[in-house]
């Protein structure tokens, strides 16, 4: 039985910052590659950033230099630090394992990020 819970979203002005958290259950979190996704109304869900068990990270071109993904395997928590936010970053943000059939393959409720101009 595994579970992911996102938190930290909110309303912020353009240029501001937010830090999202993803709390995971189970010790197997530490051996899974995880990712942050986002979806805006009328848009396809997209992968924003991913992080390997050892901390190696990849980012979508749209967020490079502004977002930082990290993880704490002891606390079983993943983070997304979002700086220099833009209105186009407005979306519901989700955390999930990258493996479609893996232990963290289910979508949760996500956390809403709204960036005002």
C-alpha positions in Angstrom: 0.0 0.0 0.0 1.6 3.2 -1.2 0.4 6.8 -1.2 1.6 10.2 -2.4 0.3 13.5 -1.0 1.1 16.9 -2.6 1.1 20.2 -0.7 2.5 23.7 -0.8 0.5 25.2 -3.7 -1.1 28.6 -3.5 -1.5 32.0 -5.1 1.6 34.0 -5.8 2.5 37.1 -7.9 4.6 36.8 -11.0 8.3 36.7 -10.0 7.5 35.1 -6.7 8.4 31.6 -5.3 6.7 28.5 -4.0 8.0 25.2 -2.6 5.9 22.1 -3.2 6.2 18.9 -1.2 5.3 15.3 -2.0 5.1 13.0 1.0 5.4 9.3 0.2 4.6 6.1 2.1 6.8 3.1 2.1 10.6 2.5 2.2 10.7 1.7 -1.5 10.4 5.4 -2.3 14.2 5.6 -2.1 14.7 3.3 -5.1 12.2 4.9 -7.4 12.7 7.6 -9.9 10.0 10.3 -9.2 8.7 13.2 -11.1 6.7 16.4 -10.8 3.9 16.9 -13.5 1.5 19.7 -14.1 -1.7 20.2 -16.0 -3.6 23.4 -16.8 -7.3 23.4 -18.0 -7.5 22.4 -21.6 -3.8 21.4 -21.7 -2.1 18.0 -21.7 -0.4 16.9 -18.5 3.4 17.4 -18.8 6.5 16.3 -17.0 8.1 19.3 -15.4 11.1 17.6 -13.6 12.3 14.2 -12.5 14.8 12.9 -10.0 16.6 9.6 -9.7 17.1 7.7 -6.4 20.7 9.2 -6.1 19.5 12.7 -6.9 20.3 13.1 -10.6 17.7 15.5 -12.1 16.2 16.4 -15.4 14.0 19.4 -16.3 11.6 20.6 -19.0 13.1 23.4 -21.0 10.3 25.7 -19.9 11.5 25.6 -16.2 15.2 25.2 -16.5 17.1 27.7 -14.3 13.9 28.5 -12.3 12.8 25.2 -10.7 14.8 22.8 -8.6 13.7 19.3 -7.8 15.1 17.5 -4.7 14.4 14.5 -2.5 15.0 13.4 1.1 14.9 9.6 1.1 15.0 9.4 4.9 11.9 11.6 5.2 10.5 10.0 2.1 9.6 13.4 0.7 10.2 15.1 -2.7 10.3 18.8 -3.3 9.9 21.3 -6.1 11.4 24.7 -5.4 9.8 27.1 -7.9 11.4 30.6 -8.4 10.7 33.4 -10.8 7.2 32.1 -11.4 5.3 33.2 -14.5 1.6 33.2 -15.2 2.1 30.3 -17.6 3.2 28.2 -14.7 -0.4 28.2 -13.4 -1.5 24.6 -13.2 -2.3 21.7 -10.9 1.0 20.1 -9.9 1.2 16.3 -9.2 4.0 14.0 -8.0 4.2 10.5 -9.4 6.7 7.7 -10.1 7.9 7.6 -13.7 7.1 3.9 -14.1 3.5 3.6 -15.3 3.1 0.2 -13.6 5.3 0.9 -10.5 4.3 1.4 -6.9 3.8 5.2 -7.3 1.9 5.1 -10.6 -1.5 6.5 -9.4 -2.5 10.1 -9.8 -3.5 12.0 -6.6 -5.5 15.2 -6.2 -2.4 17.4 -6.8 -1.9 20.9 -5.5 -3.0 24.1 -7.3 -0.4 26.8 -8.2 -1.8 30.1 -9.5 0.5 32.9 -10.6 -1.0 36.3 -11.1 0.3 39.0 -13.4 
